[in-house]
Amino acid sequence: MTYKTRKAALLKTSGITLGLVLSLVAANSWAGLSSLRGEASIESGSNAPDVKREHADSPPIERNYFQQPPLIPHRIREYQITLRNNKCLSCHSWKTYKKAKATKISQTHFDDRDGNAQTSLAARRYFCTQCHVPQVDAPPLVGNAFLPVEELSK
């Protein structure tokens, strides 16, 4: 057996072994998890969830952890964020935030992915609702025992 054929056989055997190990790990990692759909299968239809009412205009919502994106304290259902238009900027841009009495966009939103400051909003920060979300009165989908760091040190 030549070096090349031994190497190919070893790589093939290693790949099969790794695949089996990963399959076993994946199978065990799903044990005990259940779908938010409950027992309904994907093939069976499901009812659309009720549309929740967004909170009306309110003061800024307190953050729970360091560098948490601010939550949106007002309705945004009719807001459009497209490649050509971002309704959020009509109040939150550096030019308009004082007149609108709104929170201004953070300086970090003007840094490109390499950390270089720009004069315009960075493309990766343009679609606000990737990180910032409005609040609704709804029960949590999953349990949450999160505590801010201050609470952990007590």
Contacts in CASP RR format, 6 or more apart in sequence:
PFRMAT RR
TARGET T0000
AUTHOR 0000-0000-0000
METHOD contacts of the structure
MODEL  1
MTYKTRKAALLKTSGITLGLVLSLVAANSWAGLSSLRGEASIESGSNAPD
VKREHADSPPIERNYFQQPPLIPHRIREYQITLRNNKCLSCHSWKTYKKA
KATKISQTHFDDRDGNAQTSLAARRYFCTQCHVPQVDAPPLVGNAFLPVE
ELSK
1 9 0 8 1.000
36 141 0 8 1.000
36 142 0 8 1.000
37 46 0 8 1.000
40 46 0 8 1.000
52 136 0 8 1.000
52 137 0 8 1.000
52 138 0 8 1.000
53 136 0 8 1.000
53 137 0 8 1.000
54 74 0 8 1.000
54 75 0 8 1.000
54 76 0 8 1.000
54 77 0 8 1.000
54 134 0 8 1.000
54 135 0 8 1.000
54 136 0 8 1.000
55 73 0 8 1.000
55 74 0 8 1.000
55 75 0 8 1.000
55 134 0 8 1.000
55 135 0 8 1.000
55 136 0 8 1.000
55 137 0 8 1.000
56 74 0 8 1.000
56 75 0 8 1.000
57 73 0 8 1.000
57 74 0 8 1.000
57 75 0 8 1.000
58 73 0 8 1.000
58 74 0 8 1.000
59 73 0 8 1.000
60 70 0 8 1.000
60 73 0 8 1.000
60 103 0 8 1.000
61 70 0 8 1.000
61 71 0 8 1.000
61 73 0 8 1.000
61 135 0 8 1.000
63 70 0 8 1.000
63 71 0 8 1.000
64 146 0 8 1.000
64 148 0 8 1.000
65 148 0 8 1.000
65 149 0 8 1.000
66 149 0 8 1.000
69 131 0 8 1.000
69 132 0 8 1.000
70 103 0 8 1.000
70 132 0 8 1.000
71 132 0 8 1.000
71 133 0 8 1.000
71 134 0 8 1.000
71 135 0 8 1.000
72 129 0 8 1.000
72 132 0 8 1.000
72 133 0 8 1.000
72 134 0 8 1.000
72 135 0 8 1.000
73 134 0 8 1.000
73 135 0 8 1.000
74 134 0 8 1.000
75 134 0 8 1.000
76 87 0 8 1.000
76 88 0 8 1.000
76 129 0 8 1.000
76 134 0 8 1.000
79 87 0 8 1.000
79 88 0 8 1.000
80 86 0 8 1.000
80 87 0 8 1.000
81 87 0 8 1.000
81 88 0 8 1.000
81 126 0 8 1.000
81 127 0 8 1.000
81 128 0 8 1.000
81 129 0 8 1.000
86 126 0 8 1.000
86 127 0 8 1.000
86 128 0 8 1.000
88 128 0 8 1.000
89 96 0 8 1.000
89 105 0 8 1.000
89 121 0 8 1.000
90 96 0 8 1.000
90 100 0 8 1.000
91 97 0 8 1.000
91 100 0 8 1.000
91 102 0 8 1.000
92 100 0 8 1.000
92 102 0 8 1.000
92 103 0 8 1.000
92 104 0 8 1.000
92 105 0 8 1.000
93 104 0 8 1.000
93 105 0 8 1.000
94 104 0 8 1.000
94 105 0 8 1.000
96 102 0 8 1.000
97 103 0 8 1.000
97 104 0 8 1.000
97 105 0 8 1.000
105 121 0 8 1.000
107 117 0 8 1.000
108 125 0 8 1.000
109 121 0 8 1.000
109 122 0 8 1.000
109 125 0 8 1.000
110 117 0 8 1.000
110 118 0 8 1.000
110 119 0 8 1.000
110 120 0 8 1.000
110 121 0 8 1.000
110 122 0 8 1.000
110 125 0 8 1.000
111 117 0 8 1.000
111 118 0 8 1.000
111 122 0 8 1.000
112 118 0 8 1.000
112 122 0 8 1.000
112 123 0 8 1.000
112 124 0 8 1.000
113 122 0 8 1.000
113 124 0 8 1.000
END
